Amino acid sequence: MDKVVIENLQVHANHGVFPEENALGQRFVISAVLHADLRAAGRSDALEDSIDYGAACHLIDAYTRGTTHKLLERLAQGIVDELFGAFPMLERVELTIKKPWAPIGLPLDYAGISIDRVRLVR
């Protein structure tokens, strides 16, 4: 399976368990690997035969900024659902969300999650 890769998209949004996180917001760093058969795009040189990574980035940004969830798991699932809805040729999504300013009171680079979802229904 071919892949479209989005690495470390930065989005300021309001997600978290604590009220301050939802009120003030913070930075999220999102990466996605979008699996699809891209042979047609390789032959046609036409964007409509591929997954537009610019459109995918804007979709991820809009969903992340436009919603508020307590858990990164819910945010991730929502992003994946949106991607599957927008790109019919998309077969699988690997998504990682990093929270560099996670309020845990200890020094760290980030806390985060990764999910891997396969389209179940065509």
MDAnalysis code that builds the backbone (N, CA, C; Angstrom):
import MDAnalysis as mda
import numpy as np

u = mda.Universe.empty(366, n_residues=122, atom_resindex=np.repeat(np.arange(122), 3), trajectory=True)
u.add_TopologyAttr("name", ["N", "CA", "C"] * 122)
u.add_TopologyAttr("resid", np.arange(1, 123))
u.add_TopologyAttr("resname", ["MET", "ASP", "LYS", "VAL", "VAL", "ILE", "GLU", "ASN", "LEU", "GLN", "VAL", "HIS", "ALA", "ASN", "HIS", "GLY", "VAL", "PHE", "PRO", "GLU", "GLU", "ASN", "ALA", "LEU", "GLY", "GLN", "ARG", "PHE", "VAL", "ILE", "SER", "ALA", "VAL", "LEU", "HIS", "ALA", "ASP", "LEU", "ARG", "ALA", "ALA", "GLY", "ARG", "SER", "ASP", "ALA", "LEU", "GLU", "ASP", "SER", "ILE", "ASP", "TYR", "GLY", "ALA", "ALA", "CYS", "HIS", "LEU", "ILE", "ASP", "ALA", "TYR", "THR", "ARG", "GLY", "THR", "THR", "HIS", "LYS", "LEU", "LEU", "GLU", "ARG", "LEU", "ALA", "GLN", "GLY", "ILE", "VAL", "ASP", "GLU", "LEU", "PHE", "GLY", "ALA", "PHE", "PRO", "MET", "LEU", "GLU", "ARG", "VAL", "GLU", "LEU", "THR", "ILE", "LYS", "LYS", "PRO", "TRP", "ALA", "PRO", "ILE", "GLY", "LEU", "PRO", "LEU", "ASP", "TYR", "ALA", "GLY", "ILE", "SER", "ILE", "ASP", "ARG", "VAL", "ARG", "LEU", "VAL", "ARG"])
u.atoms.positions = np.array([
    [0.840, -1.176, 0.000],
    [0.000, 0.000, 0.000],
    [0.886, 1.241, 0.000],
    [0.507, 2.212, -0.771],
    [1.240, 3.477, -0.850],
    [0.843, 4.376, 0.308],
    [1.627, 5.422, 0.540],
    [1.403, 6.271, 1.707],
    [1.566, 7.744, 1.353],
    [0.676, 8.557, 1.887],
    [0.833, 10.001, 1.922],
    [1.177, 10.326, 3.369],
    [2.251, 11.071, 3.579],
    [2.754, 11.303, 4.932],
    [2.639, 12.782, 5.305],
    [2.061, 13.024, 6.467],
    [1.987, 14.358, 7.059],
    [2.727, 14.264, 8.388],
    [3.753, 15.052, 8.550],
    [4.603, 14.933, 9.732],
    [4.620, 16.242, 10.529],
    [4.171, 16.165, 11.765],
    [4.273, 17.253, 12.735],
    [3.529, 18.528, 12.353],
    [2.275, 18.380, 11.947],
    [1.393, 19.520, 11.725],
    [1.089, 20.148, 13.085],
    [1.309, 21.446, 13.218],
    [1.102, 22.112, 14.503],
    [-0.224, 22.857, 14.504],
    [-1.027, 22.583, 15.538],
    [-2.357, 23.166, 15.662],
    [-2.541, 23.658, 17.092],
    [-3.027, 24.883, 17.244],
    [-3.381, 25.389, 18.574],
    [-4.871, 25.133, 18.778],
    [-5.202, 24.401, 19.844],
    [-6.600, 24.005, 20.054],
    [-6.887, 23.826, 21.541],
    [-8.140, 23.511, 21.854],
    [-8.617, 23.460, 23.228],
    [-9.130, 22.060, 23.583],
    [-8.213, 21.177, 23.928],
    [-8.566, 19.817, 24.319],
    [-7.867, 19.490, 25.627],
    [-8.534, 18.741, 26.479],
    [-7.909, 18.297, 27.717],
    [-8.923, 18.055, 28.811],
    [-8.479, 17.386, 29.835],
    [-9.324, 17.042, 30.970],
    [-9.520, 18.253, 31.888],
    [-8.504, 19.106, 31.984],
    [-8.558, 20.234, 32.914],
    [-9.223, 21.444, 32.270],
    [-10.044, 22.173, 33.030],
    [-10.751, 23.339, 32.480],
    [-9.814, 24.374, 31.849],
    [-8.626, 24.553, 32.415],
    [-7.673, 25.526, 31.863],
    [-7.238, 25.156, 30.450],
    [-7.119, 23.866, 30.197],
    [-6.725, 23.422, 28.861],
    [-7.788, 23.796, 27.836],
    [-9.037, 23.680, 28.231],
    [-10.126, 24.005, 27.324],
    [-10.296, 25.513, 27.174],
    [-10.001, 26.262, 28.214],
    [-10.156, 27.713, 28.167],
    [-9.001, 28.386, 27.431],
    [-7.781, 27.993, 27.739],
    [-6.596, 28.661, 27.186],
    [-6.102, 28.030, 25.887],
    [-6.274, 26.748, 25.751],
    [-5.751, 26.036, 24.588],
    [-4.262, 25.777, 24.714],
    [-3.756, 24.998, 23.789],
    [-2.335, 24.659, 23.757],
    [-1.986, 24.080, 22.397],
    [-0.706, 23.832, 22.199],
    [-0.241, 23.307, 20.921],
    [-0.361, 21.786, 20.896],
    [-0.822, 21.291, 19.766],
    [-0.857, 19.862, 19.471],
    [-0.042, 19.646, 18.211],
    [0.706, 18.558, 18.169],
    [1.524, 18.222, 17.004],
    [0.991, 16.898, 16.458],
    [0.510, 16.949, 15.209],
    [-0.223, 15.816, 14.648],
    [0.491, 15.289, 13.405],
    [0.680, 13.990, 13.380],
    [1.261, 13.316, 12.220],
    [0.297, 12.247, 11.732],
    [0.270, 12.048, 10.423],
    [-0.625, 11.048, 9.842],
    [0.066, 10.345, 8.679],
    [-0.172, 9.054, 8.594],
    [0.222, 8.274, 7.428],
    [-1.085, 7.787, 6.812],
    [-1.335, 8.213, 5.576],
    [-2.578, 7.912, 4.877],
    [-2.291, 6.860, 3.820],
    [-2.835, 5.669, 3.998],
    [-2.569, 4.543, 3.109],
    [-3.638, 4.468, 2.015],
    [-3.184, 4.370, 0.777],
    [-4.100, 4.243, -0.361],
    [-3.313, 3.700, -1.550],
    [-4.016, 3.209, -2.524],
    [-3.399, 2.776, -3.769],
    [-3.231, 4.018, -4.650],
    [-2.009, 4.451, -4.843],
    [-1.720, 5.691, -5.573],
    [-1.193, 5.441, -6.984],
    [-1.360, 4.219, -7.490],
    [-0.862, 3.913, -8.840],
    [-1.504, 4.783, -9.905],
    [-2.808, 5.029, -9.783],
    [-3.493, 5.855, -10.788],
    [-2.889, 7.249, -10.840],
    [-2.577, 7.831, -9.687],
    [-1.959, 9.164, -9.649],
    [-0.562, 9.134, -10.270],
    [0.149, 8.044, -10.035],
    [1.478, 7.902, -10.625],
    [1.443, 7.844, -12.138],
    [0.363, 7.347, -12.685],
    [0.214, 7.265, -14.142],
    [-0.383, 8.540, -14.724],
    [-1.377, 9.111, -14.034],
    [-2.134, 10.234, -14.614],
    [-1.542, 11.600, -14.295],
    [-0.781, 11.711, -13.211],
    [-0.255, 12.996, -12.744],
    [-1.397, 13.951, -12.383],
    [-2.531, 13.391, -11.944],
    [-3.720, 14.178, -11.619],
    [-3.994, 14.102, -10.117],
    [-4.178, 15.258, -9.503],
    [-4.415, 15.309, -8.068],
    [-5.660, 14.534, -7.657],
    [-6.675, 14.515, -8.499],
    [-7.907, 13.800, -8.137],
    [-7.705, 12.285, -8.044],
    [-6.583, 11.785, -8.529],
    [-6.270, 10.364, -8.409],
    [-5.407, 10.057, -7.181],
    [-5.212, 11.069, -6.342],
    [-4.399, 10.898, -5.142],
    [-5.163, 11.425, -3.931],
    [-4.480, 11.498, -2.817],
    [-5.004, 12.142, -1.619],
    [-4.276, 13.467, -1.491],
    [-5.011, 14.544, -1.561],
    [-4.454, 15.892, -1.483],
    [-3.985, 16.148, -0.052],
    [-2.668, 16.127, 0.167],
    [-2.171, 16.295, 1.537],
    [-2.436, 17.692, 2.071],
    [-2.535, 18.691, 1.198],
    [-2.908, 20.030, 1.652],
    [-4.320, 20.044, 2.202],
    [-5.246, 19.422, 1.470],
    [-6.635, 19.327, 1.934],
    [-6.714, 18.513, 3.223],
    [-5.927, 17.447, 3.314],
    [-5.921, 16.629, 4.530],
    [-5.422, 17.444, 5.730],
    [-4.376, 18.241, 5.528],
    [-3.860, 19.090, 6.613],
    [-4.910, 20.092, 7.073],
    [-5.591, 20.719, 6.126],
    [-6.619, 21.697, 6.487],
    [-7.795, 21.026, 7.203],
    [-8.137, 19.820, 6.794],
    [-9.200, 19.073, 7.465],
    [-8.800, 18.759, 8.911],
    [-7.580, 18.279, 9.110],
    [-7.088, 17.971, 10.458],
    [-7.087, 19.232, 11.313],
    [-6.593, 20.330, 10.759],
    [-6.547, 21.603, 11.478],
    [-7.952, 22.071, 11.854],
    [-8.864, 22.056, 10.900],
    [-10.232, 22.539, 11.149],
    [-10.938, 21.685, 12.204],
    [-10.808, 20.370, 12.117],
    [-11.452, 19.507, 13.103],
    [-10.837, 19.720, 14.484],
    [-9.531, 19.795, 14.552],
    [-8.849, 19.937, 15.837],
    [-9.199, 21.269, 16.496],
    [-9.229, 22.338, 15.724],
    [-9.580, 23.652, 16.280],
    [-11.082, 23.798, 16.525],
    [-11.895, 23.110, 15.753],
    [-13.344, 23.294, 15.804],
    [-14.080, 22.423, 16.802],
    [-13.374, 21.558, 17.494],
    [-14.003, 20.675, 18.479],
    [-13.267, 20.809, 19.807],
    [-13.882, 20.309, 20.866],
    [-13.225, 20.238, 22.175],
    [-13.526, 18.869, 22.768],
    [-12.452, 18.141, 23.080],
    [-12.581, 16.813, 23.680],
    [-11.696, 16.738, 24.916],
    [-12.072, 15.898, 25.841],
    [-11.251, 15.677, 27.028],
    [-10.029, 14.823, 26.691],
    [-10.243, 13.775, 25.897],
    [-9.197, 12.779, 25.653],
    [-8.607, 12.890, 24.250],
    [-7.312, 12.678, 24.158],
    [-6.662, 12.624, 22.850],
    [-7.211, 11.474, 22.021],
    [-7.615, 10.404, 22.682],
    [-8.178, 9.257, 21.964],
    [-9.432, 9.661, 21.183],
    [-10.270, 10.488, 21.783],
    [-11.490, 10.953, 21.110],
    [-11.151, 11.907, 19.979],
    [-10.201, 12.800, 20.211],
    [-9.745, 13.707, 19.157],
    [-9.205, 12.912, 17.975],
    [-8.371, 11.928, 18.247],
    [-7.779, 11.112, 17.181],
    [-8.849, 10.372, 16.388],
    [-9.802, 9.761, 17.086],
    [-10.858, 9.030, 16.384],
    [-11.682, 9.968, 15.518],
    [-11.972, 11.158, 16.010],
    [-12.719, 12.132, 15.223],
    [-11.981, 12.549, 13.963],
    [-10.679, 12.769, 14.085],
    [-9.867, 13.131, 12.910],
    [-9.901, 12.008, 11.887],
    [-9.700, 10.775, 12.339],
    [-9.712, 9.629, 11.422],
    [-11.065, 9.495, 10.734],
    [-12.141, 9.645, 11.493],
    [-13.476, 9.563, 10.890],
    [-13.659, 10.624, 9.812],
    [-13.188, 11.831, 10.065],
    [-13.273, 12.915, 9.082],
    [-12.449, 12.587, 7.827],
    [-11.248, 12.064, 8.028],
    [-10.397, 11.710, 6.882],
    [-11.046, 10.623, 6.031],
    [-11.584, 9.585, 6.661],
    [-12.261, 8.537, 5.898],
    [-13.461, 9.099, 5.139],
    [-14.172, 10.038, 5.745],
    [-15.315, 10.640, 5.077],
    [-14.932, 11.506, 3.886],
    [-13.799, 12.155, 3.977],
    [-13.378, 13.089, 2.926],
    [-12.654, 12.419, 1.762],
    [-12.016, 11.285, 2.017],
    [-11.174, 10.650, 1.001],
    [-11.600, 9.193, 0.800],
    [-12.494, 8.938, -0.148],
    [-13.013, 7.582, -0.361],
    [-11.940, 6.542, -0.685],
    [-10.834, 6.950, -1.286],
    [-9.791, 5.981, -1.640],
    [-8.896, 5.611, -0.451],
    [-9.032, 6.316, 0.655],
    [-8.219, 6.078, 1.839],
    [-8.587, 4.726, 2.455],
    [-7.588, 3.875, 2.656],
    [-7.803, 2.527, 3.188],
    [-7.436, 2.391, 4.667],
    [-6.431, 3.147, 5.094],
    [-5.918, 3.000, 6.455],
    [-5.303, 4.323, 6.883],
    [-5.411, 4.635, 8.185],
    [-4.812, 5.851, 8.736],
    [-4.037, 5.492, 9.998],
    [-2.783, 5.889, 10.020],
    [-1.983, 5.851, 11.241],
    [-1.874, 7.297, 11.708],
    [-2.321, 7.584, 12.924],
    [-2.370, 8.959, 13.403],
    [-1.694, 9.055, 14.760],
    [-0.842, 10.067, 14.909],
    [-0.173, 10.339, 16.181],
    [-0.469, 11.772, 16.585],
    [-0.863, 11.948, 17.830],
    [-1.070, 13.287, 18.383],
    [-0.127, 13.443, 19.572],
    [0.687, 14.489, 19.498],
    [1.617, 14.807, 20.585],
    [1.134, 16.084, 21.279],
    [1.271, 16.077, 22.585],
    [0.867, 17.215, 23.408],
    [2.123, 17.697, 24.154],
    [2.881, 18.635, 23.553],
    [4.150, 19.042, 24.152],
    [4.016, 19.747, 25.504],
    [2.887, 20.374, 25.739],
    [2.700, 21.112, 26.989],
    [1.746, 20.385, 27.919],
    [1.751, 19.075, 27.891],
    [0.870, 18.287, 28.754],
    [1.087, 18.680, 30.221],
    [0.007, 19.008, 30.919],
    [0.130, 19.501, 32.297],
    [0.303, 18.382, 33.319],
    [1.499, 17.807, 33.356],
    [1.727, 16.717, 34.307],
    [2.713, 17.090, 35.411],
    [3.303, 18.283, 35.320],
    [4.177, 18.743, 36.385],
    [5.556, 18.118, 36.407],
    [5.945, 17.489, 35.315],
    [7.281, 16.897, 35.186],
    [7.842, 17.266, 33.819],
    [9.162, 17.352, 33.697],
    [9.735, 17.678, 32.393],
    [9.594, 16.503, 31.412],
    [9.168, 16.809, 30.194],
    [9.063, 15.797, 29.150],
    [9.010, 16.507, 27.808],
    [9.313, 15.783, 26.744],
    [9.196, 16.351, 25.401],
    [7.732, 16.462, 24.994],
    [6.967, 15.411, 25.256],
    [5.533, 15.419, 24.973],
    [4.900, 14.171, 25.566],
    [3.583, 14.231, 25.730],
    [2.772, 13.050, 25.980],
    [1.869, 12.925, 24.763],
    [1.433, 11.733, 24.445],
    [0.594, 11.605, 23.259],
    [0.061, 10.205, 23.062],
    [-0.586, 10.045, 21.931],
    [-1.144, 8.745, 21.569],
    [-0.939, 8.497, 20.080],
    [-1.002, 7.246, 19.698],
    [-1.016, 6.843, 18.294],
    [-2.143, 5.829, 18.117],
    [-2.889, 5.991, 17.028],
    [-3.915, 5.003, 16.696],
    [-3.703, 4.557, 15.254],
    [-4.231, 3.410, 14.928],
    [-4.118, 2.826, 13.600],
    [-5.491, 2.278, 13.249],
    [-6.119, 2.849, 12.215],
    [-7.472, 2.441, 11.850],
    [-7.526, 2.050, 10.386],
    [-8.300, 1.000, 10.106],
    [-8.526, 0.521, 8.754],
    [-9.995, 0.783, 8.421],
    [-10.253, 1.214, 7.188],
    [-11.632, 1.434, 6.764],
    [-12.371, 0.103, 6.825],
    [-13.491, 0.081, 7.518],
    [-14.228, -1.164, 7.711],
    [-15.275, -1.397, 6.645],
    [-15.927, -0.353, 6.182],
    [-17.033, -0.492, 5.229],
    [-16.710, 0.336, 4.004],
    [-16.951, -0.223, 2.862],
    [-16.739, 0.512, 1.598],
    [-18.029, 0.943, 1.048],
])
